[in-house]
Amino acid sequence: MRPSRRARGRGAKAPPSTAVAHPLLKEIALWLAAHRNLVLILLLALSALIRAGYYLEARDGPLLYGHLWSQADMGFFDHWAKVIVHDDPLGRQPLHPFFSWQAAPAEAHFRAHPEQIAQYEAAGVPHGDTDALYRALWDRWTHGKEYYQEPLYVYLIAFTYWLAGPSVGAVFLWQMMLGVATNLLVYLLARRYFGDLAAALSGVLILFYSPLFIYELTLLRTALTAFLAATAVAALEWALSGDSWRRWWITGATIGIAMACQVTFGVFLAGCLGLLWLRFRASPRAVLRPAAAIVCGAALAVSPIVARNLAVGAPPLGWTGAGVWTFVRCNTPSVDPRMGNATPSFPDHVRVLGASDAKAIPALFATLREHTPATLARLLLLKFQGTWNWYEDGDNVNFYFSRFYSSVLRYAPVTNTLISPLLLVGLALSIKQCKRLAPLYLLAANAIFVMLVTFPTDRYRAAYFAVLIPLGAAVVVQALEWISSRQFRKAIVLASTLLVVFLWTSLPLPPSRPLIPRSYYLAPLSYYWMPLHDAAVKKQDWREAARIWEQFLRSEPEDFGPAGDQQLIRTFATSHARLSGELQKAGEPARASLEFARANELAALLKK
């Protein structure tokens, strides 16, 4: 990541390895610069150690088994990868999930358009088979033979299954390795842009950034996305620091690979072309060579997807079939980002999908027609606020539920409560250096675009925020510099700004929205604890059966509140009663009595 001689000859700035003036801070920065290898070894060792500790804890609980949840993306990714390995490597047959929530919008659509039922039956749907009818509709809305989501991640899973057998453990291994590599890249980027002191601080922040490393033990692509985002930023910085079409070609290929994981990296690609135009606008011909190189690199990276699409009869550039209805469900007026990610079951969702037949351009305009300028502005403002809010808005994975089963997650101190205000202030504080920091600002723009077009869920946000951590570290270093050099007025202004931003990003959830939605309690009970419990009961191993119930009850809320979720209360009351019975059979009547009393206490709440 060192500038080429040619770049330095044109006046490029060297990395600010000692970009602090106060003697003490300068001494610390010089020590860090002199012991870079030691710092790198410590960062890598601690990154691996934290992940090992998290994995060892997570083995005893539901955190590693989300792929058993048939109603989640993890379950579909596991199924899709196995289909690739054993049956249909190219996806010649449409393969899309059909979750339970998808029945309601399909039913509403056919209620509004009953004449379409005969068309589907004529195409082969059995008469009166509503399940097959609804699946056929969703196959149409997810564009037939198009990949359901971008295919890179699931093909990596499939390749892992092919090599090591159908075990998610091997997938988690390389995801944790990517997590360590991401930490390293973030440290190197911070050192490149802000010096050794900011790099060390960035290393500490990314080391304990639990909203990201929680996904390394989950069958979701967030860890891969974070690594590719960091790699894309590093590649762009490398290309900008030299003057070689090869560098731009490699950068384009890197971004193309990222697009095969998440197509929204196309925004980053477009930004790279914009940077080239700004850099060479005095000589437009000079833009052509690097621009052609970056486009060719990206095109080569995605060419296997294009070739597959042509082979199976899918649109050449279509590789995210769920993209249209995802956009619709995230952008109609019925959506309230404060209440979480909505499934497409509201009337305006169904109306837009039906009117546009889930085709991209018609769906975009149909969605916009549902809005007034005021409702559209409100939606975008709420999404922007949600992008920076402290709450880790889960989608398939809930951060706060997972903390019940991992002390590493509980005590890792860096969450978006800290990172969000630092990043916002960092983006503003470094704005005068935006030309030098162009790759980071371009990634920030890409991140905000994703949150505004889709939804600010944590599985999207964490991957981008992790790579932007150097901007937050620069704020802390600047504050230390101003304080140590007695520039108290500047330090007070910075501290006041941070406080105001912190208060804004710390706005509470609406009273009707729980920290942990009901499904994150009930789903693990059905796919993880109940099968284990039933196996123990079959063996009449009452101590093991009781241990399993006790493990589930670790997640019991401390207070259900005056208007608690009745189904959730009933579930925990029943669980305490069952635990009481099994403790009694295991010969522990005293503990059984306590559990029975707790069951009665919860049952009393149901009567209010």
Backbone hydrogen bonds, N-H to C=O, Kabsch-Sander energy under -0.5 kcal/mol:
donor,donor_aa,acceptor,acceptor_aa,energy
4,S,241,S,-1.5
8,R,4,S,-2.5
9,G,5,R,-2.4
10,R,6,R,-1.0
10,R,7,A,-0.7
11,G,8,R,-1.6
12,A,7,A,-1.8
17,S,15,P,-2.4
19,A,16,P,-1.4
20,V,18,T,-1.9
26,K,22,H,-3.0
27,E,23,P,-2.4
28,I,24,L,-2.3
29,A,25,L,-2.7
30,L,26,K,-2.6
31,W,27,E,-2.3
32,L,28,I,-2.6
33,A,29,A,-2.4
34,A,30,L,-2.1
35,H,31,W,-1.3
36,R,33,A,-0.8
39,V,35,H,-2.3
40,L,36,R,-2.6
41,I,37,N,-2.4
42,L,38,L,-2.5
43,L,39,V,-2.6
44,L,40,L,-2.6
45,A,41,I,-2.6
46,L,42,L,-2.8
47,S,43,L,-2.4
48,A,44,L,-2.2
49,L,45,A,-2.5
50,I,46,L,-2.8
51,R,47,S,-1.6
52,A,48,A,-2.3
53,G,49,L,-2.5
54,Y,50,I,-2.4
55,Y,51,R,-2.6
56,L,52,A,-2.5
57,E,53,G,-1.9
58,A,54,Y,-2.7
59,R,55,Y,-1.5
60,D,57,E,-1.3
61,G,59,R,-1.2
64,L,58,A,-0.7
65,Y,62,P,-1.8
66,G,63,L,-0.5
68,L,65,Y,-2.0
69,W,66,G,-1.8
70,S,68,L,-0.9
72,A,69,W,-1.5
75,G,69,W,-0.7
76,F,72,A,-1.5
77,F,73,D,-2.9
78,D,74,M,-2.2
79,H,75,G,-2.1
80,W,76,F,-3.3
81,A,77,F,-2.6
82,K,78,D,-1.7
83,V,79,H,-2.0
84,I,80,W,-2.2
85,V,81,A,-2.1
86,H,82,K,-2.5
87,D,83,V,-2.5
88,D,83,V,-2.8
91,G,88,D,-1.0
102,Q,99,F,-1.6
103,A,100,S,-1.3
104,A,101,W,-0.6
106,A,102,Q,-1.4
107,E,103,A,-2.8
108,A,104,A,-2.3
109,H,105,P,-2.3
110,F,106,A,-2.3
111,R,107,E,-1.8
112,A,108,A,-1.7
113,H,109,H,-1.7
116,Q,113,H,-1.8
117,I,114,P,-1.3
119,Q,115,E,-0.6
120,Y,116,Q,-1.9
121,E,117,I,-2.4
122,A,118,A,-2.3
123,A,119,Q,-1.1
124,G,121,E,-1.3
125,V,120,Y,-2.1
129,D,126,P,-1.9
130,T,128,G,-1.4
133,L,129,D,-2.1
134,Y,130,T,-3.0
135,R,131,D,-2.2
136,A,132,A,-2.2
137,L,133,L,-2.0
138,W,134,Y,-2.2
139,D,135,R,-2.4
140,R,136,A,-1.7
141,W,137,L,-2.5
142,T,138,W,-1.5
143,H,140,R,-1.6
144,G,139,D,-2.9
146,E,143,H,-2.2
147,Y,318,G,-0.5
152,L,260,A,-2.1
155,Y,151,P,-2.3
156,L,152,L,-1.9
157,I,153,Y,-2.0
158,A,154,V,-2.6
159,F,155,Y,-2.6
160,T,156,L,-2.1
161,Y,157,I,-2.8
162,W,158,A,-2.5
163,L,159,F,-1.9
164,A,160,T,-3.3
165,G,161,Y,-2.0
167,S,165,G,-2.9
170,A,167,S,-0.8
171,V,167,S,-0.7
172,F,168,V,-2.8
173,L,169,G,-1.7
174,W,170,A,-1.7
175,Q,171,V,-2.1
176,M,172,F,-2.4
177,M,173,L,-2.0
178,L,174,W,-2.2
179,G,175,Q,-2.0
180,V,176,M,-2.2
181,A,177,M,-2.3
182,T,178,L,-2.7
183,N,179,G,-2.1
184,L,180,V,-2.0
185,L,181,A,-2.5
186,V,182,T,-2.6
187,Y,183,N,-2.1
188,L,184,L,-2.5
189,L,185,L,-2.7
190,A,186,V,-2.4
191,R,187,Y,-2.3
192,R,188,L,-2.3
193,Y,189,L,-2.4
194,F,190,A,-3.1
195,G,190,A,-0.7
195,G,191,R,-1.1
196,D,17,S,-0.9
199,A,195,G,-1.8
200,A,196,D,-2.5
201,L,197,L,-2.1
202,S,198,A,-2.8
203,G,199,A,-2.5
204,V,200,A,-1.8
205,L,201,L,-2.5
206,I,202,S,-2.9
207,L,203,G,-1.6
208,F,204,V,-1.4
209,Y,206,I,-0.9
210,S,208,F,-1.8
210,S,414,V,-1.1
212,L,209,Y,-1.5
213,F,209,Y,-1.4
214,I,210,S,-1.7
215,Y,212,L,-1.8
216,E,213,F,-0.8
217,L,214,I,-0.9
218,T,215,Y,-1.4
220,L,215,Y,-0.5
220,L,218,T,-2.4
225,T,221,R,-2.7
226,A,222,T,-2.5
227,F,223,A,-2.0
228,L,224,L,-2.6
229,A,225,T,-2.6
230,A,226,A,-2.4
231,T,227,F,-2.4
232,A,228,L,-2.5
233,V,229,A,-2.2
234,A,230,A,-2.4
235,A,231,T,-2.7
236,L,232,A,-2.4
237,E,233,V,-2.4
238,W,234,A,-2.3
239,A,235,A,-2.4
240,L,236,L,-2.6
241,S,237,E,-1.5
242,G,239,A,-1.1
248,W,244,S,-1.5
249,W,245,W,-2.4
250,I,246,R,-2.6
251,T,247,R,-2.4
252,G,248,W,-2.6
253,A,249,W,-2.3
254,T,250,I,-2.4
255,I,251,T,-2.4
256,G,252,G,-2.6
257,I,253,A,-2.3
258,A,254,T,-1.9
259,M,255,I,-2.4
260,A,256,G,-1.5
261,C,257,I,-0.6
261,C,258,A,-1.0
262,Q,258,A,-3.0
265,F,262,Q,-2.1
266,G,263,V,-2.1
267,V,264,T,-1.8
269,L,265,F,-2.0
270,A,266,G,-2.5
271,G,267,V,-2.3
272,C,268,F,-2.0
273,L,269,L,-1.8
274,G,270,A,-2.0
275,L,271,G,-2.5
276,L,272,C,-2.1
277,W,273,L,-2.1
278,L,274,G,-2.2
279,R,275,L,-2.3
280,F,276,L,-2.3
281,R,277,W,-0.5
283,S,280,F,-2.0
286,A,283,S,-1.9
287,V,283,S,-0.5
287,V,284,P,-1.3
288,L,284,P,-0.7
288,L,285,R,-0.8
289,R,285,R,-0.6
291,A,287,V,-2.4
292,A,288,L,-2.9
293,A,289,R,-2.0
294,I,290,P,-2.5
295,V,291,A,-2.3
296,C,292,A,-2.6
297,G,293,A,-2.4
298,A,294,I,-2.2
299,A,295,V,-2.7
300,L,296,C,-2.5
301,A,297,G,-1.8
302,V,298,A,-1.8
303,S,299,A,-0.8
303,S,300,L,-0.5
305,I,302,V,-0.7
306,V,302,V,-1.8
307,A,303,S,-2.9
308,R,304,P,-2.3
309,N,305,I,-2.6
310,L,306,V,-2.4
311,A,307,A,-2.1
312,V,308,R,-1.9
313,G,309,N,-1.2
314,A,309,N,-2.7
318,G,315,P,-1.8
319,W,317,L,-0.8
321,G,147,Y,-4.3
322,A,148,Y,-2.4
323,G,320,T,-2.1
326,T,322,A,-1.9
327,F,323,G,-2.2
328,V,324,V,-2.5
329,R,325,W,-2.6
330,C,326,T,-1.1
331,N,327,F,-0.6
331,N,328,V,-1.4
332,T,328,V,-1.1
335,V,332,T,-1.9
339,M,336,D,-2.5
340,G,337,P,-1.1
345,S,343,T,-2.7
350,V,346,F,-2.0
351,R,347,P,-2.6
352,V,348,D,-2.2
353,L,349,H,-2.5
354,G,350,V,-2.5
355,A,351,R,-2.4
356,S,352,V,-2.4
357,D,353,L,-1.1
358,A,353,L,-0.8
359,K,356,S,-1.5
363,A,359,K,-2.7
364,L,360,A,-2.3
365,F,361,I,-2.2
366,A,362,P,-2.7
367,T,363,A,-2.3
368,L,364,L,-2.1
369,R,365,F,-2.2
370,E,366,A,-0.9
370,E,367,T,-0.7
371,H,368,L,-1.3
376,L,372,T,-2.4
377,A,373,P,-2.2
378,R,374,A,-2.4
379,L,375,T,-2.2
380,L,376,L,-2.4
381,L,377,A,-2.4
382,L,378,R,-2.4
383,K,379,L,-2.3
384,F,380,L,-2.4
385,Q,381,L,-2.4
386,G,382,L,-2.5
387,T,383,K,-1.9
388,W,384,F,-0.9
388,W,385,Q,-0.8
389,N,385,Q,-0.8
390,W,505,T,-2.4
393,D,391,Y,-1.4
394,G,392,E,-0.9
395,D,397,V,-0.6
399,F,397,V,-0.6
402,S,398,N,-2.2
403,R,399,F,-1.2
404,F,401,F,-1.6
405,Y,402,S,-1.6
406,S,403,R,-1.1
410,R,406,S,-1.9
411,Y,407,S,-2.6
412,A,408,V,-1.5
414,V,208,F,-1.1
415,T,413,P,-0.8
418,L,415,T,-1.3
419,I,415,T,-2.3
420,S,416,N,-1.7
422,L,418,L,-1.3
423,L,419,I,-2.7
424,L,420,S,-2.4
425,V,421,P,-2.4
426,G,422,L,-2.4
427,L,423,L,-2.7
428,A,424,L,-1.5
429,L,425,V,-3.2
430,S,426,G,-2.1
431,I,428,A,-1.2
433,Q,430,S,-1.9
434,C,431,I,-1.6
437,L,433,Q,-2.5
438,A,435,K,-1.1
440,L,437,L,-0.8
441,Y,437,L,-2.1
442,L,438,A,-2.7
443,L,439,P,-2.0
444,A,440,L,-2.4
445,A,441,Y,-2.4
446,N,442,L,-2.2
447,A,443,L,-2.6
448,I,444,A,-2.6
449,F,445,A,-2.4
450,V,446,N,-2.3
451,M,447,A,-2.3
452,L,448,I,-2.3
453,V,449,F,-2.4
454,T,450,V,-2.6
457,T,455,F,-2.3
458,D,393,D,-2.9
460,Y,457,T,-1.1
461,R,457,T,-2.5
462,A,458,D,-2.4
464,Y,460,Y,-0.9
464,Y,461,R,-0.7
465,F,461,R,-2.8
466,A,462,A,-2.1
467,V,463,A,-0.7
468,L,464,Y,-1.3
469,I,466,A,-1.0
471,L,468,L,-1.8
472,G,468,L,-0.8
472,G,469,I,-0.7
473,A,469,I,-2.4
474,A,470,P,-2.1
475,V,471,L,-1.0
476,V,472,G,-1.4
477,V,473,A,-2.3
478,Q,474,A,-2.4
479,A,475,V,-2.4
480,L,476,V,-2.5
481,E,477,V,-2.3
482,W,478,Q,-2.4
483,I,479,A,-2.4
484,S,480,L,-2.8
485,S,481,E,-1.7
486,R,483,I,-1.5
487,Q,482,W,-3.0
488,F,486,R,-1.4
491,A,487,Q,-2.0
492,I,488,F,-2.8
493,V,489,R,-2.3
494,L,490,K,-2.5
495,A,491,A,-2.8
496,S,492,I,-2.8
497,T,493,V,-2.4
498,L,494,L,-2.6
499,L,495,A,-2.3
500,V,496,S,-2.5
501,V,497,T,-2.6
502,F,498,L,-2.8
503,L,499,L,-2.4
504,W,500,V,-1.9
505,T,501,V,-2.9
506,S,502,F,-1.2
507,L,504,W,-1.3
513,R,510,P,-2.3
520,Y,517,P,-1.4
521,Y,518,R,-1.8
522,L,518,R,-2.1
523,A,519,S,-2.7
525,L,521,Y,-1.0
526,S,522,L,-1.7
527,Y,523,A,-2.5
528,Y,524,P,-2.2
529,W,524,P,-1.8
530,M,525,L,-2.5
532,L,528,Y,-1.4
533,H,529,W,-3.0
534,D,530,M,-3.0
535,A,531,P,-1.8
536,A,532,L,-1.9
537,V,533,H,-2.6
538,K,534,D,-2.2
539,K,535,A,-1.3
540,Q,537,V,-1.3
541,D,536,A,-2.9
542,W,540,Q,-1.2
545,A,541,D,-2.3
546,A,542,W,-2.5
547,R,543,R,-2.4
548,I,544,E,-2.1
549,W,545,A,-1.8
550,E,546,A,-2.5
551,Q,547,R,-2.1
552,F,548,I,-2.0
553,L,549,W,-2.5
554,R,550,E,-0.6
554,R,551,Q,-1.0
555,S,552,F,-1.9
556,E,553,L,-1.5
564,G,561,G,-1.2
569,I,565,D,-2.6
570,R,566,Q,-2.5
571,T,567,Q,-2.0
572,F,568,L,-2.2
573,A,569,I,-2.7
574,T,570,R,-2.5
575,S,571,T,-2.0
576,H,572,F,-2.4
577,A,573,A,-2.1
578,R,574,T,-2.5
579,L,575,S,-2.6
580,S,576,H,-2.3
581,G,577,A,-2.0
582,E,578,R,-2.2
583,L,579,L,-2.5
584,Q,580,S,-2.1
585,K,581,G,-1.8
586,A,582,E,-1.5
587,G,584,Q,-1.2
588,E,583,L,-2.8
592,A,588,E,-2.1
593,S,589,P,-2.1
594,L,590,A,-1.6
595,E,591,R,-2.2
596,F,592,A,-2.1
597,A,593,S,-2.1
598,R,594,L,-2.0
599,A,595,E,-2.2
600,N,596,F,-2.1
601,E,597,A,-2.1
602,L,598,R,-2.3
603,A,599,A,-2.4
604,A,600,N,-1.8
605,L,601,E,-0.8
605,L,602,L,-0.7
606,L,602,L,-0.9
606,L,603,A,-0.6
607,K,603,A,-0.6
607,K,604,A,-0.9
608,K,605,L,-0.9
